[in-house]
């Protein structure tokens, strides 16, 4: 299976004001920039927002104070919402996505399995509304890169109808090949 590295389709704008979004803080990091006058201390916050019904977003922002960084990251996440197709309580099909050096493999799971994934991916899937999924993270373990790879994977998931029509058309092509 080839890893997805960019969004396949253009995303439609999702209005965050219509949704009841829940916010989850993934992490706060202290970052410094060495300048002429000395070190400049700032805080970087990574936040995930979602409504639990197929909408999720990830935001990253820096500020000189922690509350300001969290607020800015939440605003970025609300602006970059994606819609996630959900089949029952799981994802419609298996997908492998890559962002920088981090790769994430997500597979659908049977009802009652729960989320068997790392903590970063778990937070994103919970806020998206996925209750059953199995996943594995490969490569770099950076929270930010894993989160972005997970968002990329969820954004590239196809609707259940698309998967069924593609599977049907592949079967027809194979029959044509056999007769030749």
N, C-alpha and C positions, 0 to 999 in steps of 0.2 A: 504494500500500500504506500502510495506516495504522500508525503506530508503537504498539507495546505500551508502556503506561506503568505497569501494575501486574500482579501475578500473577493469572492467570486462575483457577487451581484452588488449593485448599488443599494445602499440602505435608504429606506424612507425615514423622514424625520418623525420621531415619536415625541409627542408633547408630554413632558413630565408633569405639567400642572394637573392633568386629568387623572394621573395615577397616584395611588397611595403607596409611596415608596418607603422602604425600610433601608436604613444605612448601617453598614458594618465596616469598622475600621480594621484594615489588614495589618497595618504597622506604621510606626513613626520612627524615622531615622534622623540622627543628628548628622548633618553634613557641613563640611567646612570648605571655604575657598581661601586660599592663601593669596593675599593681595599685598600691595606695597606697604600698607600701614599695619599689617599683621593678619591674623586669621579672622575671617568673617564667618560667624556661626549662624546656621539656618536649620530649619526643621523640614523634613520631607514626609508628607503623609500620603498613604495609599488607601483609598476608600472604594467599597463596592456598594452600589445601590440596586435595589430590585423590588418588585411587587409580589413575587411568589407566584405569578401567573404568566410567565413567559417573557418578562421584560427585565433586563439587567444591564448595568453599565459599570465601567471601571474608571476611576479618576486618580490622578497623581498631581500633587502640587507642592510647592515650597513656599515658606514664609519665615519671618524672623521669630514668630511665636507659634506654639503648637495649635491653639484654637483656630487661628487664622489659616494655618496650613490645612487643617481638617475641613474647615468651611470651604476653602477654595477647591480642594480635592472633591468634595461632595458636589459642588457646582459643575465641575468638569465631568464627573460621572453622570450627572443628570442630563448634560448636554449630549453625551455620547451613548445613549441607550440603544440597545439592539433588541430585536424580537427573536425569541428562541422557540422553535417548534418542539412541542412536547407531545409524545404519544403515550397516553395513560399517565404514568408517573415517571417515565424514563425518556431517553432521547430516541429518535426514530431509527438511527443507524450508527454504525461504528465510524469514527473519524480520527485522523491523526493530523495535528497542527504543529507548526514550528514557528517560533518567534525568537530571533537571534540564535542562541545556542540551545535554548530550552525547547523540548518537544513534549507534547501531551497526547496520550492515546485515551480516548473515551469510548466505552462500549455500553450498549443498553444492557439492563439487568432485569431479572425476573421480579415480579412484585414481592415486596417484603425483604429484598436484599439490603437496601439502604445504600448509602454513599460510601463506597470503598475507594477513596481517593485521598490525596494529601490535603493538608489544612487549607491552603490557598484556594485550591480548586473546589473544595467542599463549601467554602463560604460563598463562592460565586454560584455554584449549582443550587445551593439552598435558596439563595435570593432569587434565582431564576424560576424556582418552582419544581426542579427535578428532585425526586425523592429516591429513585433507584438508579444507580449507575456504577460502573466499575471503571477505574482509570489508572494509568501509570504515567509517571513523569520520567523523562529521560533527559540526559544532558545536564545543562546548568540548573541549579536549584534556586536561583534568584527569585524572590517572591514576585517581583515586578514582571520579569520575563515569563514566569509560569502563569501569572494572572493574564497577561496579554495573549499568551498562547491559548489559554482556555477561552477567553473572549473571542479570539479568532476562530477557534473550533466551533463554538456555539453559533457564531454568526454565519458559518458556512454550512451548517446543518440544513438539509433539504426537508421540505414538507413531506408528510407520509404519502400523499398522492403522487408526488414527483418520484419518490423512490419506487413505488409500485409500477408506475408507467415505464420507468427506465428498466426495471427488471423484466417487464413484459416485452419491451422492444428488443432487449438483448436476447431473449429466448427465441424471438422470431428471426433475428439475424442468424442465430446458430442453425436454425432449421434450413434457412436458405443456403448456408454454406455446406450443409450435409448433402443437399441434392445436386450440387454442382460437381 
